[in-house]
Amino acid sequence: LHAVARLLPAIARVAVIRTWSGCEGYVRDMLPVMGRSMTTPGLFHAFGFCGHGFQLGPGVGDAMAELMMTGCCETPLDDFRIDRFARAA
């Protein structure tokens, strides 16, 4: 904050009450992984959004909930299956 305060003096009076950090998941083709686990029945994946998970979260949540509850999804998810890496090898 000290460096920023040189450009914006009012920031010097700001009290930081909490901070947060996290990791971003990236996969080699830069596409998320969404869908059923290929090894664990009842486990579903939704990760690897390359820093865009917050923006996409509501839509992904709807699609994943539909998949979990009905066994299928109106939104095509085949391109995001986890086994796409095995298929490409």
N, C-alpha and C positions, 0 to 999 in steps of 0.2 A: 504493500500500500504506500510505502514511502516514495517509491519512484512515481507512482500514479499521482500522488499528492502534488508533485511539482507541476503537473499539467492541469490538475483539477484540485485546487487547494481545499475545497469543501470536503473532499474524501478523507482528509486527515482527521476529521471529527467523527467519522463513522466507526461504530463499535461492531466488530465481527462477532456474532453470537454463536454461529455454527458453520461448519464447512462439511462438504461431502465429496467423495470421490468414488470412482468405480472403474471397472475395466470395460473395454469395448471388445466384443467378439468379432473377429474377422475370419473368414474361411477363404480358401485359395481361389474360388471363383467369384468371390465378393457377393454372393447371394445367400440369404438366410437359409437355415435348415428348419423346416416345419413339417410336422406329420408324426406318424406312428414310429415308435422304436422298432427296429428290425430284430432286436434281441430280447426285449423285455416287454411281455404283454401288459397292456394297460398304461405304459409310459408313452408320453407324447413329447415331442421336441418343438421348441420355438426359440431359436437362438441364432447368433451370428449375423446381426442386422447392421454390422459395420458402422455403428454410431447413429443409426437411424431408428432404433427400436422405440424410442420415446414417441416419435412422430407416428410410427406405424402401429404402435401398441393396441389402440382401440380396434382397428380393423382386424389385426392378427388375433386378438382375443376373441372377437366374434367368430372368425373362421375356425379357430381351434375349438371353441366351445361347441360349435355345430358338429365338427368332426368327432369330438368326444361323445356327444350326446346321441348322435344319429348314425355314426359310423361312416358318414360321407360328408362332403362339403360342396356347396354350390360354387364356391370359388375354386378354380383349378389350382391344386397344390403339388401336382406331380413333379414339376420342375424343381421343387424345393425339398424333395425327399432326401433323407440322409444317405440312402444307398446309391445316390447318383455318383458318389465318389468311387464306389466299387464298380459301378457300371462303366465308368470312364477308364478304369485301369486296364 
